[in-house]
Amino acid sequence: MRKTEAPKLETQRLVLRRLTEADIPFMHRMFDDDAVRKHLGGRPPRDEHSMLKMVRRRHDKKWAVTLRDTGEYLGEVHIGKVVENTIGEIGYLFLREHWGKGYAREAVAAMMGHAFETLKLKRLWATVDDGNERSKKLLEKSEFKRAALLPESDFGGRVADVVYYTRAADGKKQVRTP
């Protein structure tokens, strides 16, 4: 059975495309950066063999983010988990030298458009280490609403205070509070 691949998505400055083996040196640099790793859940890979397996796995909802003009690798975005073709979890990470330039927000917007318009998801969610101020700000600018703070929670296999964000396809809050 042929594995499906993420469709190419384009924005004004970016191209979101499937990961390739040529991306591995950039992925290695990104995953090896302690400033990037600090807020990632679980135990992200550090070795190139694990990254090669990630690339070869193919995924129809995972993209390398590159500059449109040069093809330079900036980072990754993905819809990591989809439940009942209704809701999906998003994630993203970028090389540190590309932080603060609006690339992540632009890539997340393209991914959200795909999730809501093509995949017809009704809601997206994201979990963020509470200490990751940049990521929380990105989600809030992307109209995600903070739904809960989960102190000392499982964050991909490590304990962290986790903030749960959610966004409906129509952009309305639709968050129930106790």
C-alpha positions in Angstrom: 0.0 0.0 0.0 1.4 3.4 -1.0 1.9 5.8 1.8 0.1 9.2 1.4 2.1 12.4 1.7 1.3 15.8 2.9 0.1 18.0 0.1 2.2 21.0 -0.8 0.9 24.2 0.8 2.1 27.7 -0.2 1.8 31.1 1.4 3.2 34.5 0.4 6.7 33.7 1.8 6.6 29.9 2.5 6.3 26.5 1.0 5.1 23.7 3.2 6.2 20.4 1.7 6.9 16.8 2.7 10.1 16.2 4.7 13.0 14.7 2.6 16.4 13.2 3.5 18.0 16.5 2.5 16.3 18.1 5.6 18.0 15.8 8.1 21.1 18.0 8.7 18.7 20.9 9.5 16.4 18.7 11.6 19.5 17.5 13.5 20.6 21.1 14.3 17.1 22.0 15.3 16.5 18.9 17.6 20.0 19.3 19.1 19.4 22.9 20.1 18.7 23.1 23.9 16.6 26.2 23.4 14.3 24.3 21.0 14.3 21.1 23.1 13.5 22.9 26.3 9.8 23.1 25.5 9.3 19.9 23.5 7.3 17.1 24.9 8.8 13.7 25.3 12.2 12.8 24.3 12.9 14.2 20.8 15.5 12.5 18.7 19.1 13.6 18.7 20.5 11.1 16.3 20.3 11.2 12.5 19.2 7.6 12.2 16.0 8.4 14.2 15.4 11.5 12.0 15.9 9.3 8.9 13.2 7.0 10.2 10.9 10.0 10.8 11.4 11.2 7.2 10.9 7.8 5.7 7.7 7.2 7.7 5.9 9.7 5.5 2.9 11.4 7.0 0.0 13.1 5.2 -0.2 15.8 7.8 3.4 16.7 8.5 5.4 19.4 6.6 8.8 20.9 6.3 8.5 24.7 6.3 10.8 26.3 3.7 11.3 29.8 2.3 9.5 30.2 -1.0 12.4 32.2 -2.7 15.3 30.0 -1.6 14.0 26.7 -0.4 15.8 27.2 2.9 14.5 24.8 5.7 13.0 26.8 8.6 11.2 24.1 10.7 8.2 21.8 10.8 4.5 21.9 11.3 2.1 19.0 11.7 -1.3 17.8 12.6 -0.2 15.0 14.9 -3.3 13.3 16.0 -6.8 13.3 14.4 -9.7 11.9 16.4 -12.8 10.6 14.6 -12.1 13.0 11.6 -13.4 15.8 13.8 -10.6 17.2 15.9 -6.8 17.4 15.5 -3.7 18.3 17.5 -1.2 20.7 16.0 2.5 21.1 16.6 5.4 23.1 15.3 9.0 23.7 15.8 11.5 26.0 14.1 15.3 26.6 14.0 16.1 29.2 16.6 17.5 31.7 14.0 14.0 31.9 12.4 12.1 32.7 15.6 10.4 36.1 15.8 10.1 36.6 12.0 6.4 35.5 11.7 7.2 32.3 9.8 5.6 30.1 12.4 2.4 32.0 12.4 2.3 32.0 8.6 2.9 28.2 8.5 0.4 27.5 11.3 -2.2 29.6 9.4 -1.6 27.5 6.2 -1.9 24.3 8.2 -5.1 25.5 9.9 -6.6 26.3 6.5 -5.8 22.8 5.3 -7.2 21.3 8.5 -10.5 23.2 8.4 -11.1 23.5 4.6 -9.6 20.3 3.2 -9.8 17.9 6.1 -13.0 19.4 7.3 -11.9 19.2 11.0 -14.2 21.1 13.4 -11.6 21.9 16.0 -7.9 22.0 16.5 -6.0 21.8 19.8 -2.5 22.3 21.0 -0.7 21.6 24.3 2.1 23.8 25.3 4.7 23.8 28.1 3.5 26.7 30.3 6.9 28.2 30.2 6.9 28.6 26.4 5.7 32.2 26.2 6.5 32.4 22.4 4.3 29.5 21.6 1.4 30.7 23.8 1.6 34.0 22.1 1.6 32.4 18.6 -1.5 30.4 19.4 -3.3 33.4 20.9 -2.5 35.4 17.7 -3.9 32.5 15.7 -7.2 32.8 17.6 -6.7 29.7 19.8 -8.3 30.1 23.2 -6.7 29.0 26.4 -8.9 26.3 27.8 -7.0 24.9 30.8 -3.8 24.8 32.7 -2.9 21.3 33.8 -0.3 21.5 36.5 2.3 18.7 36.7 0.9 16.8 33.7 2.2 14.3 31.2 3.7 16.3 28.4 4.8 13.6 26.0 6.5 11.5 28.7 7.9 14.2 30.9 6.2 16.2 33.7 5.4 19.8 33.0 2.7 22.4 33.6 0.8 22.2 30.4 -1.6 24.7 28.8 -4.3 23.3 26.6 -5.4 25.6 23.8 -8.3 25.0 21.4 -9.8 26.7 18.3 -13.0 25.9 16.5 -13.1 25.9 12.7 -15.4 29.0 12.8 -13.1 30.8 15.2 -15.6 31.0 18.0 -14.5 30.3 21.5 -16.8 27.3 22.2 -14.9 26.4 25.3 -16.9 25.1 28.2 -15.7 26.1 31.6 -16.7 24.3 34.9 
